[in-house]
Amino acid sequence: MIRAPIIALTLLTLSGVAASKDLAGVFEDAVHNDPVIRQADANRLAAREARPQARAQVLPQLIGTASATRDHNSGYQDEIFAPPAVQRFLTTTDTTTQKWAVNLEQSLFSWEKWMTLKEAGREVAQAEANYQAAEQQLILRVAQGYFSVLAAVDGLEANQASLEAISRQLDQANKRFEVGLIAITDVQEAKAARDTAAAAVIAAKRTLATAEDQLLEITGQKYDHLS
């Protein structure tokens, strides 16, 4: 008998529906899924990566080189022994030369490179400020969306309770009309009140759906229940 709840929870997870979340959990989802905060974070990371590249342009450059050369020479050498005997020998010479060098080079002062570095620093600071502003706005948007859903749920429940009460009153009015205790106009008034209450329930459902969609855009999650 435990299998059914487990399957239901698995289906909710796979479909992106969270069973229940409080405000802190909703905010955590928003940090990972809200397109505005994700774009601000991407801009911040890009600015951070650009600054080291700009700094590298004004720092001394350490350059290492290595080379190796090999010379091969061959020829004949004559040696004279007791005259008139002459002996010729083949001689070869191999020479290998290896060189290593490390140079530290500093280019002349470049105003353009220093300005690029300075601009990169400003872009990092601006990107950080933009991210912090986006984060503060995210807190407000999450709180507003979270409490809008809760308010819409309360409104729907209140309208549903009102509809149930007015429907009972209509049933009672019909019974009293059948035994001649009230006039038909009383029944018609009760029916009109019931229709108004039913329309209010429909409107409350639409309000709740809108609030849930707005929160979904921020968090990427559709919640079965908010606590």
C-alpha positions as CSV (number, residue, x, y, z in Angstrom):
1,M,0.0,0.0,0.0
2,I,3.0,2.3,0.2
3,R,3.7,2.0,-3.5
4,A,1.0,4.4,-4.7
5,P,2.3,7.5,-2.7
6,I,5.8,6.8,-3.9
7,I,4.7,6.6,-7.5
8,A,2.7,9.8,-7.1
9,L,5.7,11.7,-5.7
10,T,7.9,10.4,-8.5
11,L,5.5,11.6,-11.1
12,L,5.4,15.1,-9.5
13,T,9.1,15.3,-9.5
14,L,9.5,14.2,-13.1
15,S,6.8,16.7,-14.2
16,G,8.5,19.7,-12.5
17,V,5.8,19.9,-9.8
18,A,6.9,20.4,-6.2
19,A,4.7,18.8,-3.6
20,S,5.1,21.6,-1.0
21,K,7.5,24.5,-0.5
22,D,7.9,27.4,1.9
23,L,9.1,30.8,1.0
24,A,12.8,29.9,1.5
25,G,12.5,26.9,-0.8
26,V,10.6,28.9,-3.5
27,F,13.4,31.5,-3.4
28,E,16.1,28.8,-3.8
29,D,14.3,27.5,-6.9
30,A,14.1,31.1,-8.3
31,V,17.9,31.6,-7.8
32,H,18.5,28.6,-10.1
33,N,15.7,29.1,-12.7
34,D,14.8,32.8,-12.9
35,P,15.9,34.0,-16.3
36,V,16.6,37.6,-15.1
37,I,19.0,36.5,-12.3
38,R,20.7,33.9,-14.5
39,Q,21.4,36.5,-17.1
40,A,22.8,38.9,-14.5
41,D,25.0,36.0,-13.2
42,A,26.2,35.2,-16.7
43,N,27.2,38.9,-17.3
44,R,29.0,38.9,-14.0
45,L,31.0,35.8,-14.8
46,A,31.9,37.2,-18.3
47,A,33.1,40.4,-16.8
48,R,35.3,38.5,-14.3
49,E,36.9,36.5,-17.1
50,A,37.7,39.6,-19.2
51,R,39.6,41.3,-16.5
52,P,42.5,38.8,-16.2
53,Q,42.8,38.8,-19.9
54,A,43.2,42.6,-19.9
55,R,45.7,42.5,-17.1
56,A,47.8,40.0,-18.9
57,Q,48.3,42.5,-21.7
58,V,50.2,44.9,-19.5
59,L,52.3,42.4,-17.5
60,P,55.8,41.4,-18.6
61,Q,55.9,38.4,-20.9
62,L,58.1,35.4,-20.0
63,I,59.2,33.7,-23.2
64,G,61.1,30.5,-23.3
65,T,62.9,29.1,-26.4
66,A,64.8,25.9,-27.1
67,S,66.7,24.7,-30.1
68,A,69.0,21.9,-31.2
69,T,71.3,21.6,-34.2
70,R,73.4,18.7,-35.5
71,D,76.2,18.9,-38.0
72,H,77.6,15.9,-39.9
73,N,80.9,16.2,-41.7
74,S,82.7,13.4,-43.6
75,G,85.9,13.3,-45.7
76,Y,89.2,11.5,-46.4
77,Q,92.5,11.8,-44.7
78,D,95.8,10.6,-46.2
79,E,98.5,9.4,-44.0
80,I,102.0,8.8,-45.4
81,F,103.9,5.8,-44.0
82,A,107.3,4.7,-45.3
83,P,107.7,6.2,-48.7
84,P,106.2,5.7,-51.1
85,A,103.3,4.1,-49.2
86,V,100.2,6.2,-48.7
87,Q,97.1,5.1,-46.7
88,R,93.8,6.9,-47.1
89,F,91.2,6.9,-44.2
90,L,87.5,7.9,-44.2
91,T,86.8,10.3,-41.3
92,T,83.4,11.5,-40.0
93,T,82.5,14.2,-37.5
94,D,79.1,14.6,-35.8
95,T,78.4,17.8,-33.7
96,T,75.2,18.4,-31.8
97,T,74.5,21.8,-30.3
98,Q,71.6,22.5,-27.9
99,K,70.4,25.9,-26.8
100,W,67.9,27.1,-24.2
101,A,66.9,30.6,-23.5
102,V,64.4,32.4,-21.3
103,N,63.5,36.0,-21.9
104,L,61.4,38.4,-19.8
105,E,60.0,41.0,-22.1
106,Q,58.2,44.2,-21.1
107,S,56.5,46.0,-23.9
108,L,56.6,49.8,-24.0
109,F,53.9,51.7,-22.2
110,S,50.5,51.3,-24.0
111,W,47.8,53.8,-23.0
112,E,45.3,51.7,-24.9
113,K,46.1,48.5,-22.9
114,W,45.9,50.4,-19.6
115,M,42.6,51.9,-20.5
116,T,41.3,48.4,-21.5
117,L,42.4,47.1,-18.1
118,K,40.7,50.1,-16.3
119,E,37.5,49.6,-18.4
120,A,37.5,45.9,-17.5
121,G,37.6,46.8,-13.8
122,R,34.7,49.1,-14.2
123,E,32.7,46.4,-16.0
124,V,33.4,44.0,-13.2
125,A,32.1,46.5,-10.6
126,Q,29.1,47.3,-12.7
127,A,28.3,43.7,-13.3
128,E,28.5,43.0,-9.6
129,A,26.2,45.9,-8.8
130,N,23.8,44.8,-11.5
131,Y,23.7,41.2,-10.0
132,Q,23.1,42.5,-6.5
133,A,20.3,44.7,-7.7
134,A,18.8,41.8,-9.6
135,E,19.1,39.6,-6.5
136,Q,17.3,42.3,-4.4
137,Q,14.6,42.5,-7.1
138,L,14.3,38.7,-7.1
139,I,13.6,38.7,-3.4
140,L,10.8,41.1,-3.9
141,R,9.4,39.3,-6.9
142,V,9.5,35.9,-5.2
143,A,7.8,37.3,-2.1
144,Q,5.2,39.0,-4.1
145,G,4.5,35.9,-6.3
146,Y,4.5,33.6,-3.2
147,F,2.0,35.7,-1.2
148,S,-0.1,36.3,-4.3
149,V,-0.6,32.6,-4.7
150,L,-1.4,32.2,-1.0
151,A,-3.9,35.1,-1.2
152,A,-5.5,33.6,-4.3
153,V,-5.8,30.2,-2.6
154,D,-7.5,31.9,0.4
155,G,-9.8,33.8,-2.0
156,L,-10.8,30.7,-3.8
157,E,-11.5,28.8,-0.6
158,A,-13.6,31.7,0.7
159,N,-15.7,31.9,-2.5
160,Q,-16.2,28.1,-2.6
161,A,-17.4,28.2,1.0
162,S,-19.8,31.0,0.1
163,L,-21.1,29.1,-2.9
164,E,-21.8,26.1,-0.8
165,A,-23.6,28.1,1.8
166,I,-25.7,30.0,-0.8
167,S,-26.5,26.7,-2.6
168,R,-27.9,25.3,0.6
169,Q,-30.0,28.4,1.1
170,L,-31.3,27.9,-2.5
171,D,-32.2,24.3,-1.7
172,Q,-34.1,25.5,1.4
173,A,-35.8,28.2,-0.5
174,N,-37.0,25.6,-3.1
175,K,-38.4,23.4,-0.3
176,R,-40.1,26.3,1.4
177,F,-41.6,27.4,-1.9
178,E,-42.9,23.9,-2.6
179,V,-44.9,24.0,0.7
180,G,-46.1,27.5,0.1
181,L,-44.1,29.3,2.8
182,I,-42.4,31.8,0.4
183,A,-43.1,33.4,-2.9
184,I,-41.4,32.5,-6.2
185,T,-39.5,35.8,-6.1
186,D,-37.6,34.6,-3.0
187,V,-36.5,31.5,-4.9
188,Q,-35.4,33.6,-7.8
189,E,-33.4,35.9,-5.5
190,A,-31.7,32.9,-3.9
191,K,-30.9,31.5,-7.4
192,A,-29.4,34.8,-8.5
193,A,-27.3,34.9,-5.4
194,R,-26.1,31.3,-6.2
195,D,-25.2,32.3,-9.8
196,T,-23.2,35.3,-8.5
197,A,-21.4,33.1,-6.0
198,A,-20.6,30.5,-8.8
199,A,-19.2,33.3,-11.0
200,A,-17.0,34.5,-8.1
201,V,-15.6,31.0,-7.8
202,I,-14.7,30.9,-11.5
203,A,-13.0,34.3,-11.2
204,A,-11.1,33.2,-8.1
205,K,-9.8,30.1,-10.0
206,R,-8.6,32.4,-12.8
207,T,-6.9,34.6,-10.3
208,L,-5.2,31.6,-8.8
209,A,-4.1,30.3,-12.2
210,T,-2.6,33.7,-13.1
211,A,-0.7,33.9,-9.8
212,E,0.7,30.4,-10.2
213,D,1.8,31.1,-13.8
214,Q,3.6,34.2,-12.7
215,L,5.4,32.3,-9.9
216,L,6.2,29.6,-12.4
217,E,8.0,32.1,-14.7
218,I,10.3,33.0,-11.8
219,T,10.9,29.6,-10.2
220,G,10.5,27.1,-13.1
221,Q,8.4,25.1,-10.7
222,K,4.6,24.5,-10.3
223,Y,3.8,23.8,-6.7
224,D,1.1,21.6,-5.5
225,H,1.0,23.4,-2.1
226,L,2.7,26.4,-0.5
227,S,3.3,26.4,3.2
